Amino acid sequence: MATQLGDKIRELRVKQNLLLRQVASKLEVDTSIISKMERGERPIKKEQIAILADILKADKEELQTLWLADQLYDVIEGQPMADEALKSVSKKIKKGK
C-alpha cells in the first residue's frame, strides 16, 4: 500500500530525473529498498528523512510531516473511532502550545 511519504519521494525523484539506483547509492541502500519505500512496502526510518530531503532537494519538515502522518495512519487504520481520536489528539496538541 502506498504511503504519503513514499508517493512524495517518487514524485520528487521523477521530477528531478533521478533513477532509483542513484537515490539508493546516495542513501547507501539497495535499489529494491528505495522501490519498496516508494510503494509503501518497506518503512522509511526517521533518520533517513534528512538524507532523502538533501538528495531530493526537498523540505525536510514536509517529509517529516508525511512520515509522521503515515505512522499515525498505520496505528489507526480500520479503527471505528479513528477520526474522533485524531480530533482529541489535535486538541491536546493545541492546548500544549
Buried (B, 14 or more C-beta within 10 A) or exposed (E): EEBBBBBBBBEBBEEEEBEBEBBBBBBEBEBEBBBBBBBBBBBBEEEBBEBBBEBBEBEEEEBBBBBBEBBBBEEBEEEEEBEEBBEEEEEEEEEEE
